């Protein structure tokens, strides 16, 4: 019994142990093995706070995690796609840049000048430039040798980060988009944010050369090169990167500075500097450099030849940019503002536009209109005479012509050998590319044609003192009505000398002489003197019924001045290719074959001097000078002429309306003679008068008495009356016969 109790309680050492878990923390008994010492980290204050919170966070976190899970998955997917796509895009871009760069020439200078057309530089008689035509390229300049002011002005204006980017400027593009959007334009409309390298790529048309067979014109080709679509911008960026890979920054800038269009046909800064300032781009000062760089924004709008003040205002903006970016000190900036750029004499004058256009049209096409070379033409042009001509034209129209008048005028100044010294083709004296009335307008010549009638008489042996009857005259014209010319005054003057008849511009006398000399002789002399137009066949030939140009008429009068030899008006003296020492074409003078004898020419000159001294051309008198000339007014006053000469120059003046409306109150002896006098007064201001090459025949001796003259006039009147009566009888007889025939045959 006691044994059971002992096993049951487990107090006896000899009994079995109870099958129970050993107590971890007994109150007594055998010693327990020491437990491992553990270091317990003190929870952070934040965590402790969370533990102290009564809000159950676990479920919220799980809920947020479930919500964000799709977004996290999408983000990871996009990232995986983006970096892979970026890698592929970078490889494609690198391949495209590598390909484009492989197509670029090794020598960047090949890209400096690839114009489809050449240029023509026109020099005056003194060798000074006065006009340019075609795509003007002044010669290669480099970014390293050009004026530092111009170099800095271009960079400051167009791309201040040029030396820091790799051809494309993300900051510049972002800034341009922001400006465009703020201005209410499309993101790619207006400011493009293009770097200089991108602009160079555009100037190179992304490497696409001009092909005449593929494009309607160069204008269409260039318009396509300037397109601003998104795809075009992407190709432009690739080409720009290729340029940066292939060339240095200075080489890219050199290409840009040589190819940029800067107005007035100037391609590149050297051509523009020569065009506007008459100096090399290596020599320009800060103000000139700023004006040139300002042209890049809008070449035609800011061209100083179009509006000098607007060009200066734009230049001031560029100067401020240069000052802000440290290219100019405050002192240099102030000096440039106080001393703005001024144009060269040739650029400021803008003279000779009509003359230059005429030379370009009349010269060989391969070297003028369609040249692929750079051509230099020395001409007969005189800038001083041109200025005098323009001033005279403007003065007369301002002071003598009503403001609403549509009348036009043209002037040609020529030497006796046909060398044209000045030309104005319309009231807009400085026009270029406009209708040139001096060479393109075919107009009736009126009485300005009469010297060729009297020239025929002088050539056939008559003298200035020979007489002609000025009386009523009617001629039967086969197939037409009778021709009865009348004088401007509606009076007849009886027996007059040939000199008096020309001085008073008597029409009946001129027709009588023409008929007596033979129309064919008159027509031949006019043709040989250079009037190439079809001349009238009837008796109206003598009164200038035919048409001609002012240039032809002035050239014909030059033939009278030089002693009777024909001249071919010319302006081109010498043509050469740029860089070549030997000229391709030379012109020694325009004098051709003799038309009338020297004696006949001198007699005719004397007669024409009386026109100015005491006849219809009195307004053309020039104090101290001998002047010869002739007025001309056509039927209905549609054209008015005065052509005259001193011993040195022939000047032709024409006035009329382009639509052939009559002039109001204008005759050849009026405004045209006044313009002539104003022109010559300026031309001869510093010249010594020289006598005209003429012979004074002395006073005319009356051939008959006044009584005999009256008797002849009365006899002529009776003859005309008899002729009229005979014609009336013939008409009555014809009427009777016609009536008889109608009665017999019933009018069939």
GUDOLUM-191827 format. One record per residue (C-alpha): residue in one letter; x, y, z. Coordinates in steps of 0.05 Angstrom, whole numbers, plus 5000, padded with zeros to 4 digits. Each point is the difference from the previous one (the first is absolute). Layout:
% GUDOLUM-191827
   resn     c1     c2     c3
      a      X      Y      Z
...
//
This chain:
% GUDOLUM-191827
   resn     c1     c2     c3
      x   5000   5000   5000
      x   5055   5045   5019
      x   5037   4979   4936
      x   4944   5023   4957
      x   4996   5066   5033
      x   5074   5009   4989
      x   4997   4987   4923
      x   4938   5039   4995
      x   5030   5062   5031
      x   5068   4991   4970
      x   5034   5019   5067
      x   5037   4934   5008
      x   5066   4995   4963
      x   4988   4928   4986
      x   4932   5006   4967
      x   4985   5017   4924
      x   4993   5072   4976
      x   4934   5028   4981
      x   4988   5006   4926
      x   4987   5074   4997
      x   5036   5059   4968
      x   5055   5027   5040
      x   4985   5066   5031
      x   5041   5057   4971
      x   5004   5039   5063
      x   4997   4951   5058
      x   4996   5028   5069
      x   5052   4951   5023
      x   5034   4935   4985
      x   5058   4987   4954
      x   5037   5058   4968
      x   4978   5020   4930
      x   5051   5013   4944
      x   5013   5074   4989
      x   4962   5030   4942
      x   5036   5039   4944
      x   5004   5074   5012
      x   4962   5039   4946
      x   5008   5073   4982
      x   4933   5034   4993
      x   5000   5061   4955
      x   4962   5059   5025
      x   4945   5016   4950
      x   5005   5068   4966
      x   4958   5054   5028
      x   4960   5003   4935
      x   4985   4926   5003
      x   4984   5004   5073
      x   4951   5054   4983
      x   4969   4957   4946
      x   4994   4943   5048
      x   4966   5047   5048
      x   4950   5020   4945
      x   4932   4972   5006
      x   4988   5003   4923
      x   5005   4933   4964
      x   5052   5015   4943
      x   5010   4931   4972
      x   4935   4995   4961
      x   5008   5070   4969
      x   5069   4983   4976
      x   4976   4937   4969
      x   4943   5037   4966
      x   5047   5054   4973
      x   5047   4948   4975
      x   4944   4966   4962
      x   4979   5066   4969
      x   5072   5020   4980
      x   5018   4932   4973
      x   4973   5012   4929
      x   5035   5068   4996
      x   5065   4971   5024
      x   4994   4945   4948
      x   4985   5049   4944
      x   5058   5045   5021
      x   5048   4941   5000
      x   4974   4979   4932
      x   5008   5071   4972
      x   5070   5004   5028
      x   5019   4934   4968
      x   4971   5023   4933
      x   5028   5070   5005
      x   5072   4983   5014
      x   4999   4948   4946
      x   4967   5047   4951
      x   5048   5055   5019
      x   5058   4953   4988
      x   4972   4980   4932
      x   4985   5074   4983
      x   5070   5020   5021
      x   5029   4946   4955
      x   4956   5021   4942
      x   5018   5073   5011
      x   5074   4983   5003
      x   4994   4959   4936
      x   4963   5058   4965
      x   5051   5051   5023
      x   5056   4954   4978
      x   4968   4990   4932
      x   4988   5074   4988
      x   5070   5018   5023
      x   5028   4949   4951
      x   4966   5038   4943
      x   5032   5066   5020
      x   5065   5021   4964
      x   5064   4995   5039
      x   5017   5072   4984
      x   4947   5047   5028
      x   5020   5053   4949
      x   4963   4961   4947
      x   4935   5021   5034
      x   5017   5074   5005
      x   4973   5020   4931
      x   4952   4955   4962
      x   4958   5052   4965
      x   4959   4978   4940
      x   5011   5068   4967
      x   5059   5046   4996
      x   5002   5075   5012
      x   5012   5062   4959
      x   5036   5060   5030
      x   4991   5064   4960
      x   5053   5055   5001
      x   4992   5071   4976
      x   5047   5036   4952
      x   5047   5015   5059
      x   5003   4927   5022
      x   4955   5009   5061
      x   4946   4949   5016
      x   4929   5028   4991
      x   4956   4938   4992
      x   4998   4925   5011
      x   4957   4947   4967
      x   4991   4925   5012
      x   5023   4964   5063
      x   5058   5042   5024
      x   5056   4963   5035
      x   5057   5045   5021
      x   5051   4945   5012
      x   5013   4952   5057
      x   5011   5026   5071
      x   5015   4958   5061
      x   4975   5005   5071
      x   5072   5008   5022
      x   5019   5057   4954
      x   4936   5040   4996
      x   4993   5061   5044
      x   4994   4979   5073
      x   4941   5047   5007
      x   4962   4965   4945
      x   5018   4931   5027
      x   4974   5020   5069
      x   4939   5035   4973
      x   4977   4937   4963
      x   5010   4955   5060
      x   4967   5049   5048
      x   4940   5009   4955
      x   4988   4931   4973
      x   5027   4950   5051
      x   5033   5022   5064
      x   5011   4927   5021
      x   5032   4983   4934
      x   5066   4977   5031
      x   4965   4960   5055
      x   4950   4955   4964
      x   5009   4941   4953
      x   4960   5029   4942
      x   4931   5000   5030
      x   4981   5040   5062
      x   4943   4970   5040
      x   4997   5063   5043
      x   4994   5043   4938
      x   4945   4957   4971
      x   4961   5001   5066
      x   5008   5075   5005
      x   4976   5009   4928
      x   4939   4956   5011
      x   4982   5039   5063
      x   5006   5067   4963
      x   4958   4974   4942
      x   4945   4974   5045
      x   4998   5064   5040
      x   4992   5038   4935
      x   4941   4958   4980
      x   5037   4964   4944
      x   5012   4927   4991
      x   5058   4968   5036
      x   5042   4997   4937
      x   4975   5066   4970
      x   5042   5062   5007
      x   5062   4992   5042
      x   5033   4934   4983
      x   5054   4997   5052
      x   5049   4979   4946
      x   5074   5001   5014
      x   5049   5028   4951
      x   5016   4928   4981
      x   4927   4985   4986
      x   4995   5064   4958
      x   5061   4978   4962
      x   4967   4933   4987
      x   4939   5038   4973
      x   5045   5044   4956
      x   5030   4936   4972
      x   4929   4975   4987
      x   5019   4938   5039
      x   5048   4981   4946
      x   4949   5000   4943
      x   5031   5038   4940
      x   4959   5044   4953
      x   4978   4962   4938
      x   4968   5044   4946
      x   4964   4940   4972
      x   4967   4984   5067
      x   4980   5070   5021
      x   4959   5054   4966
      x   5049   5052   5023
      x   5052   5016   5052
      x   4947   5036   5040
      x   4959   4935   5005
      x   5062   4961   5020
      x   5018   5050   5055
      x   4929   5001   5025
      x   5002   4925   5009
      x   5066   5005   5036
      x   4968   5048   5050
      x   4940   4956   5017
      x   4989   4993   5076
      x   4961   4934   5008
      x   5015   4954   5059
      x   5031   4948   4954
      x   5043   5053   4966
      x   5023   5025   5069
      x   5020   4929   5019
      x   5041   4991   4935
      x   5030   5069   5012
      x   5023   4979   5070
      x   5032   4937   4973
      x   5037   5040   4946
      x   5022   5051   5052
      x   5029   4944   5044
      x   5036   4973   4939
      x   5030   5068   4987
      x   5025   5004   5071
      x   5030   4930   4994
      x   5034   5016   4934
      x   5025   5072   5011
      x   5024   5045   5055
      x   4958   5056   5028
      x   5041   5052   4961
      x   4991   4961   4936
      x   4925   4996   5010
      x   4997   5075   5014
      x   5042   5013   4938
      x   4950   4962   4956
      x   4943   5039   5032
      x   5032   5068   4991
      x   5014   4987   4927
      x   4933   4971   4981
      x   4950   5044   5038
      x   4955   5043   4957
      x   5005   5073   5021
      x   4955   5038   4952
      x   5012   5035   4933
      x   5024   4935   4969
      x   5059   4995   5049
      x   5020   4930   5020
      x   5047   5000   5058
      x   5027   5056   5045
      x   5056   5019   4953
      x   4951   5016   4943
      x   4954   5036   5048
      x   5056   5042   5029
      x   5024   5019   4931
      x   4929   5014   4978
      x   4980   5045   5058
      x   5065   5030   5025
      x   5050   4993   4943
      x   5050   4963   5044
      x   5020   4929   5018
      x   4965   4963   5056
      x   5069   4996   5032
      x   4999   5075   5011
      x   4931   5016   5028
      x   4993   5037   5066
      x   4950   4982   5056
      x   4943   5042   4972
      x   5009   4971   4930
      x   5008   4929   5027
      x   4936   5008   5040
      x   4961   5024   4940
      x   5025   4941   4958
      x   4983   4950   5054
      x   4932   5031   5008
      x   4984   4982   4928
      x   4997   4927   5018
      x   4932   5008   5032
      x   4966   5028   4937
      x   5049   5018   4944
      x   4951   5038   4955
      x   4965   5037   5057
      x   5064   5023   5034
      x   5041   5013   4937
      x   5029   5070   5010
      x   4988   5016   4927
      x   4926   4991   5012
      x   4995   5038   5066
      x   5064   5025   5032
      x   4968   5022   5066
      x   4966   4933   5009
      x   5066   4965   4988
      x   5034   5045   5051
      x   4946   4985   5052
      x   5010   4926   4989
      x   5075   5011   5006
      x   4991   5033   5068
      x   4964   4938   5025
      x   5059   4958   4978
      x   5049   5048   5034
      x   4962   4993   5065
      x   5005   4924   4996
      x   5075   5005   4988
      x   5006   5046   5060
      x   4958   4955   5045
      x   5042   4939   4980
      x   5066   5034   5012
      x   5022   5008   4928
      x   4999   5076   5005
      x   5019   5044   5058
      x   4952   5055   5022
      x   5046   5051   4967
      x   5002   4962   4934
      x   4925   4991   5002
      x   4988   5074   5011
      x   5048   5019   4944
      x   4965   4953   4951
      x   4932   5030   5018
      x   5026   5071   4990
      x   5032   4982   4933
      x   4951   4956   4962
      x   5018   4964   4935
      x   4995   5040   4936
      x   4992   4974   4929
      x   5053   5005   4946
      x   4989   5052   4946
      x   4977   4947   4950
      x   4953   4967   5049
      x   4971   5066   5024
      x   4990   5026   4930
      x   4965   4938   4974
      x   5012   5032   4932
      x   4999   4967   4933
      x   4947   4947   5010
      x   4971   5011   4931
      x   5068   5004   4968
      x   5023   4936   5035
      x   4938   4963   4977
      x   5011   5024   4929
      x   5073   4975   5000
      x   4978   4933   5028
      x   4947   4993   4945
      x   5043   5024   4943
      x   5063   4961   5020
      x   5015   4928   4981
      x   4951   4956   5038
      x   5052   4948   5020
      x   5037   5054   5039
      x   4941   5041   5025
      x   4931   4971   5010
      x   5021   4927   5005
      x   5071   5004   5023
      x   5029   4945   5044
      x   5064   5039   5008
      x   5016   5063   5040
      x   5004   5054   4947
      x   5027   5071   5005
      x   4974   5051   4948
      x   5032   5068   4992
      x   4949   5048   4969
      x   4994   5070   4971
      x   4956   5021   5059
      x   5015   5066   5035
      x   4973   5005   5071
      x   5005   5076   5002
      x   4960   5008   4936
      x   4950   4949   5025
      x   4990   5040   5064
      x   4991   5064   4960
      x   4948   4966   4956
      x   4961   4973   5058
      x   5000   5066   5037
      x   4975   5038   4939
      x   4944   4950   4988
      x   4976   5003   5072
      x   5004   5076   5003
      x   4957   5011   4938
      x   4948   4950   5022
      x   4997   5029   5070
      x   4994   5072   4977
      x   4967   4997   4931
      x   4955   4938   4999
      x   4936   4994   5040
      x   4999   4949   5056
      x   4946   4957   4968
      x   5034   4995   4932
      x   5014   4931   4973
      x   5050   5026   4948
      x   5065   4963   4995
      x   5068   5021   4973
      x   5065   4970   4977
      x   5070   5029   4990
      x   5062   4976   4964
      x   5068   5035   5002
      x   5050   4978   4948
      x   5067   5020   4971
      x   5009   5012   4926
      x   5029   4930   4990
      x   4938   4966   5029
      x   5027   4988   5071
      x   4941   5006   5047
      x   5018   5039   5062
      x   4934   5001   5037
      x   4930   4972   4993
      x   4933   5010   5035
      x   4942   4957   4979
      x   4944   5030   5040
      x   4979   5049   5055
      x   5025   4950   5052
      x   5072   5018   4985
      x   5031   4945   5043
      x   4958   4942   4978
      x   5032   4934   4983
      x   4968   4945   4960
      x   4944   5047   4979
      x   4973   5017   4931
      x   5053   5043   4967
      x   4966   5052   4956
      x   5066   5023   4972
      x   5013   4934   4964
      x   4935   4960   5002
      x   4946   5051   4982
      x   4986   5007   4925
      x   4969   5069   4991
      x   4983   5046   4942
      x   5056   5050   4989
      x   4961   5059   4973
      x   5041   5059   4975
      x   5062   4972   5035
      x   5006   4959   4935
      x   5007   5062   4955
      x   5076   5007   5004
      x   5005   4938   4957
      x   4956   5032   4947
      x   5044   5062   4999
      x   5062   4956   5004
      x   4979   4967   4935
      x   4994   5069   4968
      x   5069   5021   5025
      x   5029   4934   4974
      x   4969   5013   4932
      x   5034   5068   4994
      x   4950   5049   5030
      x   5023   5053   5050
      x   4968   5028   5063
      x   4984   5064   4962
      x   4961   4967   4944
      x   4926   5015   4997
      x   4938   4957   5007
      x   4927   5022   4992
      x   4958   4993   5062
      x   4929   5001   4974
      x   4939   4956   4998
      x   5017   4930   4975
      x   4956   4940   4985
      x   5025   4934   4972
      x   4959   4943   4970
      x   5017   4935   5035
      x   4981   4937   4960
      x   4951   4959   5040
      x   4989   5055   5050
      x   4971   5069   5009
      x   5038   5062   4980
      x   5056   5020   5047
      x   5002   5074   5019
      x   5051   5016   5054
      x   4991   5062   5043
      x   5049   5041   5041
      x   4994   5001   5076
      x   4980   5074   4997
      x   4949   4987   4944
      x   5036   5055   4960
      x   5043   4999   4937
      x   5063   5041   4992
      x   5013   5000   4926
      x   5071   4997   4975
      x   5047   4982   5058
      x   5071   4975   5004
      x   5012   4928   5019
      x   5030   5026   5065
      x   4938   5040   5016
      x   4955   4941   4982
      x   5037   4955   5048
      x   5005   5053   5055
      x   4924   5011   4997
      x   4987   4926   4990
      x   4955   5014   4939
      x   4964   4936   4979
      x   4981   5017   4929
      x   5071   5021   4984
      x   5028   4935   5029
      x   4952   4958   4958
      x   5017   5040   4937
      x   5075   4989   5012
      x   4989   4925   5014
      x   4960   4992   4937
      x   5051   5039   4960
      x   5059   4961   5027
      x   4964   4933   4995
      x   4972   4963   5059
      x   5047   4942   4988
      x   5060   5046   5008
      x   4972   5027   5066
      x   4983   4930   5024
      x   5070   4974   4983
      x   5035   5057   5037
      x   4957   4988   5062
      x   5013   4925   4997
      x   5075   5010   4991
      x   5002   5047   5060
      x   4972   4943   5042
      x   4924   5005   4998
      x   4986   4926   4990
      x   4925   5002   5009
      x   4954   4994   4941
      x   4993   5070   4971
      x   4936   5027   4970
      x   4992   4992   4925
      x   4956   5061   4985
      x   5013   5075   5002
      x   4988   5000   5076
      x   5070   4970   5005
      x   5027   5072   5001
      x   4959   5018   5061
      x   5023   4942   5044
      x   4941   4952   4991
      x   5048   4942   5013
      x   5018   4973   5068
      x   5068   4995   5033
      x   5033   4996   5068
      x   5034   5057   5036
      x   5066   4963   4998
      x   4997   4993   4924
      x   4981   5072   4990
      x   5055   5026   5045
      x   5050   4955   4964
      x   4977   5027   4933
      x   5011   5072   5024
      x   5069   4979   5024
      x   5015   4982   4928
      x   4984   5072   4979
      x   5046   5027   5055
      x   5059   4956   4981
      x   5000   5024   4928
      x   4951   4954   4966
      x   5021   4929   5021
      x   4952   4950   5029
      x   5010   4978   5071
      x   4979   4938   5039
      x   4982   5020   5071
      x   5041   4959   5049
      x   5012   4994   5074
      x   5046   4940   5005
      x   5073   5020   4993
      x   5036   4938   5026
      x   4977   4933   5026
      x   5046   4953   5039
      x   4993   4941   5047
      x   5018   5011   5073
      x   5072   4981   5012
      x   5019   5002   4926
      x   5047   5054   4975
      x   4979   4998   4926
      x   4931   5026   4982
      x   4951   4956   4962
      x   4967   5058   4963
      x   5022   5071   4986
      x   4963   5058   4968
      x   5041   5057   4970
      x   4942   5044   4977
      x   4934   5000   4964
      x   5015   5042   4938
      x   4981   4964   4936
      x   4996   5017   4926
      x   4989   5070   4974
      x   4927   5017   4984
      x   5005   5072   4975
      x   5060   5043   4983
      x   5035   5042   5053
      x   4978   5063   4964
      x   4927   4977   5001
      x   5006   4983   5074
      x   5030   5068   5016
      x   4946   5036   4961
      x   4946   4959   5035
      x   5031   5016   5067
      x   4997   5074   4984
      x   4927   4994   4982
      x   4985   4962   5065
      x   5037   5054   5040
      x   4949   5050   4973
      x   4944   4957   5029
      x   5028   5015   5070
      x   5023   5071   4986
      x   4937   5027   4969
      x   4950   4943   4989
      x   4957   4950   5037
      x   5057   4976   5045
      x   5015   5067   5033
      x   4990   4972   5070
      x   5061   4956   4990
      x   5048   5060   4994
      x   5062   4992   5042
      x   5036   5066   5016
      x   5070   5000   4971
      x   4990   4936   4960
      x   4982   4986   4928
      x   4941   4951   5000
      x   4967   4964   4942
      x   4937   4959   5005
      x   4929   4986   4978
      x   4932   4998   5033
      x   4947   4948   4985
      x   4926   4995   5016
      x   4957   4945   4971
      x   4928   5001   4977
      x   4954   5011   5060
      x   5059   5018   5044
      x   5010   4927   5020
      x   5076   5008   4998
      x   5047   5059   5011
      x   5074   4999   4983
      x   5061   5043   5004
      x   5067   4974   4977
      x   5059   5047   4998
      x   5075   5003   5006
      x   5060   5042   5017
      x   5070   4986   4974
      x   5008   4946   5055
      x   4934   4965   5013
      x   4934   4982   4968
      x   4940   4998   5046
      x   4933   4971   4981
      x   4936   5012   5040
      x   4932   4969   4989
      x   4934   5011   5037
      x   4934   4964   4993
      x   4950   4954   5034
      x   5009   4925   5001
      x   4928   4991   4978
      x   5008   5050   4942
      x   4952   5050   5030
      x   5014   5071   4975
      x   5045   5045   5041
      x   4966   5063   5027
      x   5034   5063   4978
      x   5067   4966   4984
      x   5039   5009   4935
      x   5070   4982   4983
      x   5022   5072   5008
      x   4970   5002   5070
      x   5016   4951   5056
      x   5046   4955   4960
      x   5043   5060   4980
      x   4998   5024   5072
      x   5024   4932   5025
      x   5055   5001   4948
      x   5024   5068   5022
      x   5000   4979   5074
      x   5040   4938   4983
      x   5052   5036   4958
      x   5007   5058   5048
      x   5023   4951   5053
      x   5045   4959   4953
      x   5036   5062   4972
      x   5005   5037   5067
      x   5076   4990   5005
      x   5015   4993   4926
      x   5029   5050   4950
      x   4953   5015   4942
      x   5021   4972   4933
      x   4971   5020   4932
      x   4955   4954   4961
      x   5029   4968   4937
      x   4959   5042   4951
      x   5006   5050   4943
      x   4964   5067   5001
      x   4972   5010   4929
      x   4989   5074   5012
      x   4935   5039   4989
      x   4952   4973   4948
      x   4989   5039   4936
      x   4928   5009   4978
      x   4988   4963   4935
      x   4938   5040   4980
      x   4964   5063   5020
      x   4943   5002   5048
      x   4952   5014   4943
      x   5024   4939   4962
      x   4994   4959   5063
      x   4927   5022   5007
      x   4987   4985   4927
      x   5028   4930   5007
      x   4958   4988   5062
      x   4938   5024   4963
      x   5017   4956   4941
      x   5009   4940   5046
      x   4932   5014   5031
      x   4967   5003   4931
      x   5034   4935   4980
      x   4972   4966   5062
      x   4930   5027   4984
      x   5004   4974   4929
      x   5021   4932   5025
      x   4941   4999   5048
      x   4951   5019   4945
      x   5028   4946   4954
      x   4992   4949   5055
      x   4928   5022   5012
      x   4985   4993   4926
      x   5029   4930   4999
      x   4959   4982   5061
      x   4936   5026   4966
      x   5015   4962   4936
      x   5012   4936   5039
      x   4933   5011   5034
      x   4962   5008   4935
      x   5031   4937   4971
      x   4985   4960   5062
      x   4927   5023   4999
      x   4994   4981   4927
      x   5028   4931   5012
      x   4954   4989   5058
      x   4941   5020   4957
      x   5019   4952   4944
      x   5019   4940   5041
      x   4957   5009   5062
      x   5059   5013   5045
      x   5028   4930   4990
//
